[in-house]
């Protein structure tokens, strides 16, 4: 029965533990057990309500397991596996991890806080800021760049292939032309004064 007290999926069965041990417990212990029981009823009611399910479904034995499977986005026929020894343990683990992901948590939270520490993890889901994501578990993941482009309000202009215009070869400056392409006048400049004329070219009449 202790396993069911930690199992948030079958938490309603905790009342059987209280009634069974009522004769052997003190008034203080009974009061504490009843307070815990009421607290977990409120907790499961809140979790069911966050998932869009009726809160009263958490109070009905066996049916609350079926609703839990729906919250975990698992098929309803998994309910039969809860009544198979050993198999029900794996079903409980898988459903707990799926519930954690449905509320935006990771696998670590599902195994540690819901499987082993369900009396702490489920109140965190019920009274915390976690929201039920449903089947869309990728809601917190950043969108791809293509999605950002498509969803942005900035108009995207089509890219045109610009063909560079080919300009004709402009004439090179005289100083940059090769020597064999220069005119004779440019190759042998005319002396500007008599002193610049070589003496071999001076003829006397």
N, C-alpha and C positions, 0 to 999 in steps of 0.2 A: 504494500500500500504506500510505502514511502516513495516508490518510483512514480506513482500517480500524483503525489503531492508536489513533485518537482516538474511533472509533465504539464505544461501550460495547456496543452491540447485537451487534456482530460482532467482539468483542475476541479471540475464540479464534483468529482468523486471524493474530493477531500472531506466532504460532509460525512461520508460513511466512516472515515477514520475518527471523526469527533464523536459520533454517536456510539461507535463500538467501544471506545475507551472512556466514555462518559463516567462510568461507575468507578473507574480507577484513577481519575484525575481530580485535582482540587478545583475549587471555584476559580482561583486565579488562572490556572492553566486552561480551564475551559473558556474563560473570558478572552485570553490571548488567542486561543485557537479560533474562536468565533470572530474576533477582530481581523485576524489574518484571512479567514475565509471570506468575510465581507469585502476586505480590501482586494482580494484576487478576483472576486466577482465583478467589482467595479473596474478592475484592470482589464479583464477579458472583454467586458462590455465595451470599454473604450477602444480596445484594439479592433474588435469587430466593427464598431461604428466607423472608425477611421478607414477601414477597408471597404466601406460601403455595404456592409452586411448588417442585418438587424441585431441589436445588442442582446435581445432575449435568446438568440440562438446559442449563445455561450452557456446558457443554463440548462439546456436539454442534453442529457448524456447521449453519446454515440452520434447524434446529429451535429453536435458541436465539432466532432472530429471531421465530419464530412465538410462542414463549412470552412474549417481550418485548411483542408486540402484545396478548396476552391480559392481561399485567400493566398495560398502558396502557389497557385496556378498549376496545380497537379490534377490529374484525372480523378473523378469521383470513385472509380472502382478500386482505388488504392485503399479505400476504407476496409475492404476485406483483408488486406495485408496486416492491418492493425491487430487482428485476432490470431495471427500466426506467430508463434514464439520465435525469437531471434530476428525473424524478418521484420517484425514490428519495430525493433530497435533501429534498423537501418532506415525504415520509412520515417520514423520520428526524426532522425538526423537529417535526412534529405529534405523533409518538409520544413524543418527549422531553419536550415540554410536558405531555402527558397523564400521563407517569410522574411528573413533578414534582408535579402536582396530586394524583395518587394517594397520594403520600407527604406531603401537606399543605403543599407548597411552591407558589409562584406561577409565573406565566408568565416573569417575569424570571429566576428560578432555572433554569427549564427551558431557556431559550434560551442564557443565558450560561454556566451552570455544567454543563449536560449536553451542549449542542450544541458549544460552543467549548472548554469546559474540562472535558470529561468525565472526564479523569484526576484531577480534583479533586472534581467534583460527585458522581460515583458512590461514591467512598469515603465522602463525607459522608453519603450515604443508607445505605450499608452499615454503617458503624460509629458513626453518630450516633444521636440519640434519635428520629429520624423513624420513624413507624409507618405501615404500609400501611393506607389507608382503604378500599380496594376501590372499588366503585361509589358508595359513600356519601361524596361529596366535600364534603357540607354538614355533616359531623360537627362541625367547628370553628366553625360559624356559630352565633350566639346564637339560641335558640328564640324564636318569636314570643310576644307577650304572651298570646295565646289558649292556646298550649301550656303556658305557665307556670301559667295558671289551672287547666287541666284536669289537669295533673300534680301540682299542689300538694296537700298533705294537709289544708289548711285547708278545712273545710266551707263551701260557699258557700250562704248563706241567700237564699231568693227575695225579691225586692224587692216589697213590697206597696204599692199605691197608697193612701196615706193621705188620706182625704177630711177636710178640716178641718171640725170641728163648728161650726155657725153658732149663736151664742148670741143670745138675744133682746135687743132694745135695752133696756138697763137705764135706769131713769129718771135723767135728768141732775140733778146737784145744783142747788139753788136758785140758787146764785151763777153757775152756768153756763147757766141757762135764759134764753132771749131775754126781752126786756122785755115784749113783748106777750103772752107766755105766763105771766107771773107773776100771782099773785092780787092783787086790789086791796090787800090788807093788806100784801103785799110791795112794791107800787109806792108806797103812801103809808103809811109806818110810823107808828104811833101815837106821839105825843110822850110821853116818859117823865115830864116835869115841866111845871108851869104856865109856867115861863119859856120853854119851847120852843114854846108855842102862839102863833101869830101874833096880834097885837093886833086885827086886823080881824075875827077870829072870836070874840072875847070879847064877850058880850052881858050887859048889866046889866038886871036887873028893875026 
